[in-house]
Amino acid sequence: MEFNRSHRVYDFMAVRKYWIAFSIAITIVSAILLIKPGPKYGIDFLGGTELTVQFDGNVDAARVRAVLDRMGHDHSEVVPTQRANEYIIRVEKSSPITAARREQIRRGVAERLPGTTGGGTLGDFRLSPGGDHIVVQFNDSTLNAQQVAELVRAAGANVRGDAALQMGALDDHRWQVPLVGIGDEIFRGLVAPDGVGAEGRLNASVWVSPKAGAELRYAALRAVAYSIVFIMIYVAFRFDLRFAPGGILALVHDSLVTLGFFVITRKEVTISTVAAILTVVGYSMNDTIIVYDRIRENLAKRRNARMLDVINLSVSEMLSRTILTSLTVVLSVSAFIFIGTGVIRDFAWAMIIGVLAGTYSSIYVAAPFTEWIDSRFFHDAHAASAAEPPASDAKTADV
């Protein structure tokens, strides 16, 4: 299949000023949207707890949200899935135990040890970031697993099970006491007699601390930035300095446009979104390099030709391949929009928008900027005016 069977040379660069203005405008708008209102981060980056709960009876999202509000989760999010009566619930809290309650439990354990046979004294006391277990260490203690669990429960902790887990050497007397996490706490509240009015099951529960979410967010930004920098270095060595800036601008354009789409549609930005953007960066650069390769080949064949004409010829020659490759990716990924859910569907949207933006930027961002650098820094006006057309027998049409 071929779109340009007549081998017509389209004058893409004739309207480059309009498309450059459009590209600058949409890139600036996308950058502003990232500042205000900003992306809607998922729990990967923001921190919090996400549950997947399926109820046995008919339960609407409003009822679930009302119960969560009563439990103190005012800014919760309840999203129905494609399964009947199944919801993804997101809350801002990642731990059911506050700093004050942690200190209260620690004091309770320390105060009860002197009156406990073989209790010894309290050494280390640490609460996990997600509040799903406590690590305690006793000095000169002979307590067993059941006694440790009961001691921590008596101090006010919501202990899961009847026994603690011993850690390290036996003479270290270090124990891990499992607690009921916030996911279990929320689920129990939902299926309680005064909850949503239906039984159910907890299919999944994950939590991310706010600190870990912030670190992950910055790591994702660094990953995208590093990939763009290394690609620029590669292009500079693979071709020359005329080509690298245009390729980098195209990648920045594609990344910002994709993120801007997520801000406008209020889709969550998660680790999967970052993976999609990195994939888009690689795809876009691959598409741009193929066009650059053809430009370099045609420059070698037509040493006296203007860069403007060589770009028109090269892009026209690669037009069919570019369109077919992009359509193949878009059609393949589109299936996930219809059959996928949640993160998979958002990944598909990021890929589709990114691939379309990448195809566009290869023609109207990377190529025009390369021509601008060439005309300003590599060729004088006389050389440009004395250039010959790339092919005398080619048909030319404005695009």
TABELVEN-V418159 format. One record per backbone hydrogen bond with DSSP energy under -0.5 kcal/mol. NH is the residue of the N-H (numbers start at 1). CO is the residue of the C=O. If there is no record, write none. Layout:
BEGIN
NH|CO / NH|CO
END
This chain:
BEGIN
7|4 / 9|395 / 10|8 / 11|397 / 12|10 / 14|11 / 15|12 / 16|13 / 18|15 / 19|15 / 20|16 / 21|17 / 22|18 / 23|19 / 24|20 / 25|21 / 26|22 / 27|23 / 28|24 / 29|25 / 30|26 / 31|27 / 32|28 / 33|29 / 34|30 / 35|31 / 35|32 / 36|32 / 38|33 / 40|267 / 41|39 / 42|269 / 45|42 / 46|42 / 47|43 / 48|208 / 49|91 / 50|206 / 51|89 / 52|204 / 53|51 / 53|87 / 54|201 / 55|85 / 56|199 / 57|199 / 59|57 / 64|60 / 65|61 / 66|62 / 67|63 / 68|64 / 69|65 / 70|66 / 71|67 / 72|69 / 73|68 / 74|72 / 76|73 / 77|90 / 79|77 / 79|88 / 81|86 / 86|83 / 87|53 / 88|79 / 89|51 / 89|87 / 90|77 / 91|49 / 98|96 / 102|98 / 103|99 / 104|100 / 105|101 / 106|102 / 107|103 / 108|104 / 109|105 / 110|106 / 111|107 / 112|108 / 113|109 / 114|110 / 116|113 / 119|116 / 121|139 / 123|137 / 126|135 / 128|133 / 131|128 / 134|177 / 135|126 / 136|134 / 136|175 / 137|124 / 138|173 / 139|121 / 142|118 / 143|118 / 148|144 / 149|145 / 150|146 / 151|147 / 152|148 / 153|149 / 154|150 / 155|151 / 156|153 / 157|152 / 159|157 / 160|178 / 161|159 / 164|145 / 165|176 / 167|174 / 172|169 / 173|169 / 173|170 / 174|167 / 175|136 / 176|165 / 177|134 / 177|175 / 178|176 / 179|132 / 180|158 / 181|179 / 182|130 / 185|181 / 186|182 / 187|183 / 188|184 / 189|185 / 190|186 / 191|187 / 192|188 / 195|192 / 196|190 / 197|192 / 201|54 / 203|52 / 203|201 / 204|52 / 206|50 / 208|48 / 213|209 / 214|210 / 215|211 / 216|212 / 217|213 / 218|214 / 219|215 / 220|216 / 221|217 / 222|218 / 223|219 / 224|220 / 225|221 / 226|222 / 227|223 / 228|224 / 229|225 / 230|226 / 231|227 / 232|228 / 233|229 / 234|230 / 235|231 / 236|232 / 237|233 / 238|234 / 239|235 / 243|240 / 244|240 / 245|241 / 247|243 / 248|244 / 249|245 / 250|246 / 251|247 / 252|248 / 253|249 / 254|250 / 255|251 / 256|252 / 257|253 / 258|254 / 259|255 / 260|256 / 261|257 / 262|258 / 263|259 / 264|260 / 265|261 / 266|262 / 267|262 / 269|40 / 270|268 / 274|270 / 275|271 / 276|272 / 277|273 / 278|274 / 279|275 / 280|276 / 281|277 / 282|278 / 283|279 / 284|280 / 285|281 / 286|282 / 287|283 / 288|284 / 289|285 / 290|286 / 291|287 / 292|288 / 293|289 / 294|290 / 295|291 / 296|292 / 297|293 / 298|294 / 299|295 / 300|296 / 301|297 / 302|298 / 305|302 / 306|388 / 310|306 / 311|307 / 312|308 / 313|309 / 314|310 / 315|311 / 316|312 / 317|313 / 318|314 / 319|315 / 319|316 / 322|318 / 323|319 / 324|320 / 325|321 / 326|322 / 327|323 / 328|324 / 329|325 / 330|326 / 331|327 / 332|328 / 333|329 / 334|330 / 335|331 / 335|332 / 336|333 / 337|333 / 337|334 / 338|334 / 339|335 / 340|336 / 344|341 / 345|341 / 346|342 / 347|343 / 348|344 / 349|345 / 350|346 / 351|347 / 352|348 / 353|349 / 354|350 / 355|351 / 356|352 / 357|353 / 358|354 / 359|355 / 360|356 / 361|357 / 362|358 / 363|359 / 363|360 / 364|360 / 365|361 / 366|361 / 367|362 / 369|365 / 370|366 / 371|367 / 372|368 / 373|369 / 374|370 / 375|371 / 376|372 / 377|373 / 378|373 / 378|374 / 379|374 / 384|380 / 385|381 / 386|382 / 387|384 / 388|304 / 394|391 / 397|9 / 399|11
END
